[in-house]
Amino acid sequence: MEIGFPGLPPVTAYRFSFNPAVEACRSGWVAPVETPPPGASLESAGISLKPYALPVSMPVLHELAPVAPTVAGNPRGRTRFRVASGKWPRGLRLDPDTGVISGVPLDAANFVDGFIAMTVDGYSGESQVPYSVHFHPVFLKLYVNSRGGDHLFNRPVGTPLPAGLHYFIDDGAGGHGKLAPSVVATFSAEGHLPAGVTLSPTGALQGTPTTAGSGGFKVHVDIVFQQDFAVRQTLNMSYQIY
């Protein structure tokens, strides 16, 4: 494009657009043609979102958090995020203002070839980064008195139960996890417990068996995430009182 003024030869003019997120990823901060207010600088840019292999549904062990850029001193520099393409994991949320990814993944699956876009107010264009996440199943395993896996306890009549109900998280990938402090697990029983035995909401099997016999009952473990999302897992318990 050429522009000219009366009495002067025409000069060539170019229109530039500038995306600080893109430029910073390439070569650091470069002063744009559309100069922001004095003092504006890009302190960090891009999104740090590496491939992850995480447990699904329970418990919440990780939080995916992109590194959001800040444009200091630039009133137009508000950063926004969106899912540009690809299948997004059900149960997760991308905060459009902070870029934080949080929530409870609900599906055991691979999520690949997706892109998150980042824009900065006042600048044209956007920066896109890929994301790749694999969620694998997790299992809640319960044991009594250090007996793992069989869900069985044997006690003589008149002998108090010494300890409570214990459990651990098997994350499906060979590792053990634990419930985050913000996650609450509540226990309840369905069926006939041994006479004289009760189950507390915290998972403690308490009391003294008073009658010989064998049987079974169900233990429900309700695990609550983020106040508005809960998962129930049921475990079958068997016992022998002699």
C-alpha positions, 0 to 999 in steps of 0.5 A: 500500500502506498500513501502520499501527501500533496507535493511529496512522492508516495511512500510505502506503508505496511500494516503489522499485527503483533501477538505478544504470546507468539513473539515471546515464544519465538524470540523473546519480547519484541517491541510491536508496531502497535506500541503498548503503554510504557512499561509493558512487558511479557513476563512469561508466555506460552502454556506449559502443558506436557503429556500426562498419565493421570488417574481417572475419577478418583481421587483427584491427585493432580491439577493441570495448570497452564502457565498464563502470561502476564502483560505488566502495565498494559490495560489491554493485555488481558489474556484469554484461553479457549479450547481451539480443537480436539476432544476435551476431557469430560469433567475438566474445565479450562478457565478462560481467564486464568488458563487453569485446567481443573476438575475431575476426569470422568473417562479413562481414555487418551486425549491427543491432538488437541490445541489450547488457544491463547489470546491477549486483548488489544492484539490480533492473532492467537498462540496455540499449543498442543495438549495430550493427556491419558487418563487410566482407571483407578481402583479403591482397595479395602482391607481389614486388619492388614489382610489385603484384597480378600475383604474377609475377617475372622474373629472369635466370639467375644473378641473385640475388633482391634482396628478399623477399615482401611483402604488404599488407592490403586491408580491402575498404573502400578502406583498407589495414591492417597486422597487429597485433603479436600476429598472426603470419604464416607463409609456406610454399610448395607446388609447384616453385620455380625451381631455386636459390630458396627461401621462408623462413617469414617470406616472404623469397624467397631464392637465385639462379635457376640454370635458365631456365624458367617455372612457378608455385607456391602460397604459403600464408600462415598467420595466427594470431590469439589462439593458438587461431584461424588463417586460411590464405590461398593465393596463386598465384605465377608466374615467368619465369627467362630 
